[in-house]
Amino acid sequence: MFVMKKIILGSFFVLLSALSLSSQAQTSLPDFTSLVTDASPAVVNITATRKAPALPESDQKEVPEMLRRFFRDYQQRGTPRPATGSGFLISSDGYVLTNHHVVQDATEIIVALSDRREREAVLIGADPVSDLALLKIDAVDLPVVTIGSSQSLKVGEWVMAIGSPFGFELSVTAGIVSAKGRSLPDDLGNYVPFIQTDVAINPGNSGGPLFNLDGKVVGINSQIFTRSGGFMGLSFAIPIDVAMEVVAQLKEKGSVSRGWLGVQIQRVDRDLAESFGLDRAAGALVTRVFADSPAAAAGVREGDIIVEFGGRVIDLSSDLPHVVGRFKAGSETHLVVERAGASVKLAVKVGELDAADAAPADTGSRAEPTQNRLGLEVQVLSAEEKVALDAAQGVLVIAVGQGPGEAGNINVGDVITTINSQWVDSVTEFNTVMASLPVGVAVPVRIIRAKQPQFIAIKIDP
């Protein structure tokens, strides 16, 4: 009987503990109700009317597959095309922030306020690179959002979105920050370090605010990753710190200028890190330095690995455009590169993003082809080939046999410009460098393929 009482009492205390833990878990979950009440009046619905494109559908340039910039599209081809997205008020006198792709090419923009009033908006300025647009409506004493800081945002933190998915106004979704500083495929230069969340974002959410639990805007919902066309758990927001820097320039001059270094870069993988003598794969590997660029003036060289810029550590190559782009043209700072096993600090004066970066071609003479330790057949570039292949110097690969070159994925038509950080511009120089290569150690080989420079790590086996 005594044993039975102990068992019953023990079960009772276990039940109490479970209920207590359940109660604690419930109370620890965020309550968004007051946040929605306070923030939603400053969120707006945007309708943009644009003329239908004249080009056939197959000729339209699209966002990269599985990455979608969303707005609700009710349009028919050949007629004026109303489309809707979201936005939010950042000042009581009518400034509205939204995505550039929501209002791009619009002939009329209508902003619908939360109290059902509608106003025609004027486009103050737009920035396709960051996908942001600043609008202005004629009104006063409007409710506004509170601007927060995306820099202090932490992975795992709760966030909430308000927008108009599929035209359902002031819809609320919530989730957590999945990652920060994400780089997405983009032919505009990849200048935005996106916030990744699992907040449900769908067509019509574009341009809407992303809030933290303090009710402050930390991002602007812009893109999702999808295979179906709808939300699949990965959404991306523009950091509010980046957005407000853009807003300041759009207000001042209607356009945005960004810092420009003048280099072409690639990711440092494990093999390349070994070939350059690094203990970890980090930094941005410089494959090309553009002529008359800030990088050229600072003394940056092909084969340098940029590991720091303006005091910011560059862990991933995709970090560099984000960091450089936020510097004002003309500002002076420094960068640190890994070069020949040593860290080199260089002073640089940041240029403007649209600066010319064309490199002149060189002249050369034809030489006889040769076979070398890499299993390659190479020859000197003619003057015409240098222009056609966009290679100022190097040797042209005309045959690939068995050997380290084939294993390293060197192809016929590649131009080899440096081997183990030594420039080659003739068959003699090429053979000399080949003879001095160490055995069993990966070395970096810079090639130009389809006019694009890149590095390949090659190891000569014993």
Secondary structure, DSSP 4 states (H G I P E B T S, - for coil): -HHHHHHHHHHHHHHHHHHHHHHHHHHHS---HHHHHHHGGGEEEEEEEEPPPSS-GGGS--PPTTEEE--EE---TTS-EEEEEEEEE-STT-EEEE-HHHHTTEEEEEEE-TTS-EEE-EEEEEETTTTEEEEE-S-SS---PEE--STT--TT-EEEEEE-GGG-TTEEEEEEEEEEEE----TT-----EEEE-----TT-TT-EEEETTSEEEEEEEEEE-SSSS--SEEEEEEHHHHHHHHHHHHHHSS---EE--EEEEE--HHHHHHTT-SS--SEEEEEE-TTSHHHHHT--TT-EEEEETTEE--STTHHHHHHHTSPTT-EEEEEEEETTEEEEEEEE-EETT---------------EE-TTSEEEEEPPHHHHHHHT-SS-EEEEEE-SSHHHHTT--TT-EEEEETTEE--SHHHHHHHHHTPPSSSEEEEEEEETTEEEEEEEE---
